[in-house]
Amino acid sequence: MTKILIKGGHVVTAGKVTQQDVLVEGEQITALGDIPGIEVHKEIPAQGLLVLPGAVDTHVHFNDEFMNTMSVHDYESGTLAAAFGGVTSVVDFSNQLPERPLLHTLEVKKQEAQGKAYVDWGVHPVITHLRPEILDEIPLLVQRGAPTIKCYMVYREEGLMVEEKDLKRIMKVLQKSGGMLMVHAEDNDLIEKHRSPLIQKGFTQAIYHARSRPPEAENRAIRRCIGLAEETGARLFFVHMSTKEGVDLVGEAQDKGVEVLAETCIHYLYFTEAQLERKDGIKWICSPPLRTQEHQDKLWQGLEKGQVAMVTTDDAAYSWEAKLKGRDRFDQCPNGIPGIEVRLPLLYSEGVSKGRLTVTQMAELISTRPAEIFGMAPKKGTLEPGADADIVLFDPEKKWIMSQDTLHMAADWTAYEGIEVTGRVEKVFSRGELIVDGPRFLGQKGRGRYIQRKLK
Ligand SMILES: [Zn+2]
């Protein structure tokens, strides 16, 4: 078994940073501490570097077909960019095909990942058309390691929306079978009501995407869904929460004992809706839309105080050609921002370097909590004996500029062009294997494994 000693780095573990060594044997971490004079195959000097648990991104869309276009990130290009961003586990969404069983969502992703994935991966099945047989399949999905099911409260025209009475039925079954419902909370009716008059009046530029989906559309859906969680006792998770009211609503529900959690995404923490006013504003069309500074400030507070449990990317990478469909009509633009690679360096730079988060808080937000909440702990998301040796060596001082040249994401454009950040991923180990070494990629295609997840 290959033994690797990572020597003298600042190791970030639960709540503390300690200068110590990490011993890796085979695929696992076997010891932490001062480990002198031991015979190993390779010693990796890590003085001056942070040693972080590999990041976990539970919100990515690979091979995603949406608004008549297919995302350019598949399991090969998506997990390659992930790895360069320090991400060693991803969980992807798999939309139900109306006529197929729900279990088919797992098969589709297994086929897509086979021979391609560079890092470990899991699946969230997405229910779009509820039939009684679909409910019967939920316990089977839980058993097969996909206990987190997503539903959309929006996108009726795209055929994705689930009605509230159906959400309730799904929640009841998830509650009994040890699963959790993830919800895209935006009120479809309210958005349709805002959108049509805007388009009729010729208000079709990117900024009107945000106007057509005001904070109230999200807040209303959040409120109603919390009500359903209260009624059913089911666990609820809000994906990509973007509003200040959402932070309060989730916090209040938690105080009442409702089992509800929320994430936000890196783009809501860095950009505001001002981006949508730019000439190339379609780059920042995503849903929910970017909000004002006030909302962003509250999301940061929510991260510090805990109402917002974690940060993901909602990576949805469409080509520039596809995004251009929205140039003169915001509602024709595929919603999504490629971001799978930027989360760790940007959160470090904006959060830790600027004093808003401690480095241990950052590791919690992008590794530990996502792994715990989504049933991958303690194998993933933490550095401790027995855990998978998913390890990132991170240079906290290195300044660099994000651009199409320095990033590895597969879209032919980036929303992060020209952003200077402090802190850079230097080396990435996935289950003990060095897959990123500075600019070099060393991982073998298809080495990533399915993560059998189980909620605590
Ligand atoms: Zn998403």
Boltz pocket constraint, residues with backbone or C-beta under 6 A from the ligand:
constraints:
  - pocket:
      binder: B
      contacts: [[A, 59], [A, 61], [A, 314], [A, 316]]
      max_distance: 6.0
